[in-house]
């Protein structure tokens, strides 16, 4: 286990994937300055951050946690399942909202067509 955040390993993994620290920031929902704090070992990773980085880098959560420093939590399988389930549920909510807007637009269009047909 790395005592401190292993910048070289993370940078090499990002490079191997054709990614940058900015891509890591987006994956974690952080600003570039917040990512810089992580890389300087001034900000700790949460279990969800470990999962996001593992997915981004194609690495195991254990490898990511191991390279991120001694206090980095290794997420268990339940957390990984919960995180992916939460992402799926968020997408389903987004799709339900979009379908609702489409259905309302169809009702409005139908009303307009019927109104125009009555006027003719």
C-alpha positions, 0 to 999 in steps of 0.5 A, spaced: 500 500 500 502 506 498 503 511 504 502 517 499 498 518 493 502 515 487 501 521 482 506 517 477 502 511 477 495 515 476 498 519 471 501 513 467 494 510 468 491 516 465 496 516 459 495 509 457 487 510 457 488 517 453 485 521 458 488 527 462 487 529 469 481 534 467 478 527 465 479 524 472 476 531 475 469 530 470 469 523 472 469 525 480 465 531 479 470 535 481 474 541 479 481 541 476 484 544 483 480 539 487 483 534 483 490 537 484 489 537 491 488 529 490 494 529 486 498 532 491 495 528 497 492 534 500 485 531 499 482 524 500 478 520 496 472 517 498 469 510 496 465 513 491 471 516 488 475 510 488 470 506 484 469 512 479 477 512 478 477 504 477 472 505 472 475 510 468 482 507 468 479 500 467 483 498 474 480 494 480 478 498 486 483 495 490 488 497 486 486 504 486 485 504 493 492 501 494 495 507 490 491 512 493 494 512 500 494 509 506 487 512 509 483 511 502 477 506 503 477 500 499 469 500 497 466 493 498 462 489 492 455 492 496 458 499 495 460 498 487 453 495 486 449 501 490 453 506 486 451 502 479 444 501 481 444 509 483 447 511 476 441 506 473 436 509 477 438 516 476 438 515 468 431 512 469 429 518 472 432 522 467 428 518 461 422 518 465 422 526 465 424 526 458 418 521 456 413 526 460 415 532 456 414 528 450 407 526 452 405 533 454 408 536 447 404 530 444 397 532 447 398 540 446 399 538 438 393 534 438 389 539 441 392 544 436 390 540 430 383 539 433 382 546 434 385 547 427 380 542 424 374 545 428 376 552 425 375 549 418 
